[in-house]
Amino acid sequence: MKITALRAYQVDLPLREGRYAWSGGKSVDVFDSTVVAVETDGGVTGYGEVCPLGPFYLPAYAEGVRAGLAELGPQLLGEDPRELGRLNLTMDRALRGHPYVKSGIDMACWDLLGKVAGLPVCQLLGGRYGDDFHLYRAISQRPPAEMAENVRQYRDEGYRRFQLKVGGDPEEDIERIRAVAAVLSPGDKLVADANTGWTQHEALRVVNAVRDLDVYIEQPCESYEECLSVRQRTPHPFVLDENIDGLQALLRGHADLAMDVVNIKISKFGGLTRARQARDLCASLGIAMTIEDSWGGDIVTAAIAHLAHSTPTPLLFTATDFNSYVTVANAEGAPQRRAGRLAASAAPGLGISPTAAVLGNEVLAVQ
């Protein structure tokens, strides 16, 4: 089986809540997603998706995805999409870095592999654990009382894990954390995610001020060294995200006892192949994980579900369902949350079929 064409489609994904805001005054109201189709001479097509969280979160941006695909695509024609290790090495030789560009291609090739094998991707990634798994809900940065009310509403929908967007003024962030903690019930989990937004001294003020609360602290500062310093001076369980971009970062963090949980974003690692490597390393080291991506719609949500569902349950801290955040469905068959939980499809591949009317005309064709 050989790759005969690569196509890309641009899809706008407006938010149900109107706006998603996090540290440093950053916000997005419409996400720019790229759907990737990998076609083969066997008549089977696989689909992937890449959706950066704007151009100011990670070193990634939506137009960069499509520019990178135009550069990379011609190098992949004639390659066997089922040979995922070899394909990733080919992509790395053809385009240094830019893992987010490669993520949609790799995801589409896993979809292809599953379709050819007649198996869901989660089985190919290691097997299905349990019937479903917990989701978290990200709570956009707003005034404390409003964020607490949002948590109440999502608790009513079945969520029990909440990622609170902080990383702003320390005094207000302390109020945000306390206001939300006051409306939680036993068994709920609260993560205060600063998204690198605090300086080291601000982070220490906040963690000391909420020392009496049951809360996880996530990525308080920009650098690994700053985060490690905060980690060493707080009893709170600690999550690293933005600093975790490869196996070396995971090994360093484990050696330094820098975190209890890590966030594995599929596109930040370059696709499901490398994200699975990170997942398996974490499982071997006993590090709990949140499985997610930067953002996306139905196709990204399906990929997250397959990686999460094939992660050993004791080490799966949580995962996310981005398709419930947006108003546009770009594929049929994607998993849908039920009472704050999600399950990967049992259909072959990712179990999705892109919606042609939503994809519209291709914005890139390499053949």
N, C-alpha and C positions, 0 to 999 in steps of 0.2 A: 504493500500500500504506500502511495506517494502523495505528498501535498501538491495539489495542482493550482490552488488559488488561495489567497488570503483577502478577506473583505472586512471593512470597518464601517460601522454605522454610529451616528451621533444621536443621543437621546437626552432630552432635558428631563430632570426628575425634580419637580417642585415638592416642597415639604408640606406635609399636612398641617404642621403647626405654624407655617408661614416663614419661620426663621430659626436657624440653628446657630447659637452663639456660644463661644468659649473664651479662653483667656486672651488678654491683650486686646479686647474689643473686636476680635475676628468673628465674622459671621457669614453665613451663606443662606440664600433663600431658594435657589435653584441649582441643583447639582448637574454638572456636565459629564455624562457617562458615555463611554465608548464600548460598543458591543463588537466583538471580534468573531468572525466566522472563518474556520479553517476547512477548506474543501479538499476532497481526495479523489483519486482515480477509481476508488472502490464505490463511489456514489454515496459515501457517508460524510456528513458534515458535523463538525463539533463547534460549540459556541462557548465563548468566555466573555468577561466584562471587566472593565477597569474604570474606577471612578475616584479620582483624587478628591481630598477634602479641601477644595480650592487650591490656589497656587501658593499659599502661605502657611501650610501646615507641615508637610514633609517636602523633600526635594522632588516634587512631582507636580505636573499640571496637565489639564485635559488636552490642550493642543499639543503638548509634548508627547502624549500617548500616540496621537495620530501621526505626528512627524516621525516618531521613532519606528512606528509600524511601516511607514513608507521606506525607511532606511533598511529595516531588518527583513521585511517580507521577501524581497527577491533572493535573499540568501537561504531561504527555507524551502523554496520550490524544489521538488524532487526528493525531499527528506521524508523519512518514514515517521509519521506522527505518533506511532505507538512506542517508539524507542525514546522514552522521555528523558532518560539520563543523557543519551547522546545528543538529543535535540537541544537540551539546555546548554551543553558544552558548545554546540554550534552557535547558539544565540550569543553566548558570552564571547566567543571569538569574533563574531561579526559586529557586536556592539558592546563596548566596554561599559559596565555599570548600567544605569537606567533600569533597575529591576522592575519598576512599575510598567514599563513598556512591554516587557516579556511576560508579565503575569497573565494577560488575557489570552495570549497564544498558548501558554502552558495549560491554562484552565481548559481551553477549547480542546486541546489534545487529550486531556484526561476524559473529557466528555466523549470524544471519539473512541478512546480505548475502551471505555465502559460499554459503549454501543456495540462495538465489534465483539467484545467478550460476552455480551448479554448480561452484564452485571452492573449494579449500582456502584458509583465511584467509592462510596464508603467501604464496600467490601474490598475493593482493590487497595484502599488506603490502610487496611488492617483489620476490618471487621466492625460490625455494629454492636455497640454497648448499650443495652437497655432499650426501652421503648421510645424515649425522647430525652430531652435535656433542658436545663434551666436557661432562660434568656435574661439578659440585663436590659434595663431601659436607661438610655442616656437622658439626663435632665438638663436641658439647655439653660445657660446662665441668664438668670433673671433676678429680680428682687427676692429676698429670702421667703417671704410669705407666699409668693407666687410659685416658687419652686416646691415648697412644701405641699401646696395644693395640687400641683402636677403629680407629685409622688402619690398622694391620696388617690387621685384618679387612676393612675396606672396600677396601684395595688388592687383596686376594684376590678381591673382587667386581668388580674392573675399574676402580675410581676412580683417577684420577691427579691430582686437584685437591682440596685439603682446606682448609676454612675453619675455623680453630681458634678457638674462643670463649675469649677472654682478657678483659682489662678488670677483673681482680680485684686481688689483692695483687701488686705488681710482682715481688717475689722469686719467688713461685710461678708467675707468668706467664712469667718467664724460664726456669724449669725446664720448664714446659709446652712452650714453643717448642723448647727444646733436646731434650727427650725425643722429640718428634714428628719433628724434623728428623733425628734419628739413625736413624729407621726408614724414611726415604724412599729412593727409588731415583732414578737419573738420569732426568730428564724429568718427574718429579713437581713439582707447584707447591704451595707452602704459603703460606697467608694467615693472619696473626695479626689477628683481628678483635676489637677492643676494644669495639665498639658504644657509643662515647662514654664508656667506663667509667674512663679514667685522667684525672687532672689533668695539666696540661702538664708539670710537673716529673717526674711518674711516667712519663709516656710517653717523655720523653727518657732517663730511666734505662734503660728497657726497650730502646729502639732502640739505645742505645749498648752495652748488654750483649750484644746479639745481632748486633752489627755484622759479625761474621765469617760469618754464616749467610745462605743464599739464602732470604729470606722477604719477602713483601709485608706492609706495614703498612696496616691498614684502620681508618679512623675512630677514631683514638685518643682524641680529646677531644670534648666536646659542641659547642663553637662552631667555626665555620669559621676564625676568626682563630687559635685555639689549634692547630687541625690544621695550618694553614699554617705556623705557627711551627715545629712539629715537622718538617714536611715539609722545610723549608729547612735543617734541621740533621741530616738523615740521608741516607745514600746509597741506602737501600732504596726500591724502587718503592712507590708510594703509591696507596691506594684511598680514595675518598670515597663515602659512602653516605647516612647520615642527613641531611647538609647539602644533598644534591642533590635538590631537590623541584620543579624547574622549569627553563625555558630560561635565565632570568636567572642562576640559580645555576651552570649549566653554563658560560655565557659568562664569568662572573666567575672561576670556577675555571680555565678555559682561559687567560684573560688573565694570571692570577697564577702560572701554571705550578704549580697547587696539587695536581695529581693526574695519575697515569698511567692509571688505570682508574676508572670510575664504575659504581656499581650502579644499574640502572634497575628499580625496583619498579613494577609495573603499577598497583596501586591507589594508590600514593603520588602518581602523576601524574594519576590520574582515569580510567584505562582504557587500552585499546590505542591509541586515537586520539592522545592526548597522549604516551603512551610511545613511539609510533612517531615523533612529531615530535622527541622527545629523542634517540631512536636515530639518526635521520637527521642531526641536528645533530652528534652525536658522530662519526658516520662522516665527515662533511664536515671536521671539525676534526682527525681522526686520533686520537680518544680511544678506547681500548679499553673494552669494556663487559661487565659481568655482567648477564644478563637474568634477572629473577626477580620475586617478589612478596613480601609480608610473610609469608604462609603460604597454605595451601589444600589442596584435594584434587585429584581428577581433572580438574575443569573448569579450575581455575587452571593446573594442569600443562599441559593442552592449549594454553591461551593462551600460556604461556611458551614452549612448544615452537614455536608458529607465529611468534612475534616473534623468537626466537633463530635459527630456521632461515632466516629472511629477512634476517638480519644478515650483512654480508660477513664471511667466515671469518677473515681476518687481524685483524679488530677485535672478534671475539667471544671475550672472555677465557674465559668459561664461562657456564653456566646451571644451573638446579636442577630437580629432579623431586620436588616435595613429596608426590606420591601414594605414593612408596616409603617415606616416613617414618611414614605413618599406617596404621591397621588397618581403616579403613572405606573402601570404594570407592563414591563417590557418582555415578559415571557409567560406562557402557560405551564402549569405543572410544578411551579415553585412551591416549596413548603410554606405553610401559613401557620402563624402562632395560634396556640390554643391554651388559654389560661396561663400565659407567661412561659410556655414551653414550645419546643420545636422538634421536628423529626425529619431526618433526611428521607428523600423519596426512595422507594424500592424499585423504581423503573431503571432500565439500563442507562448508563452514563450519569449525567447530572439530573436527568429526569425532567428536563425543561424543553419547551418548544418556543422560540422567540416569536413574538407577535409582529407579523410583517407590517401591519398598518402603523404600528408604533415606531418600528425601525425606520420606515421610509426608504428613501434612496440611499445607496451606499455613498460614503464620502471618500472612500479609498478602495481601489481594487488593484491587487497585485496578482498577475497570472501569466 
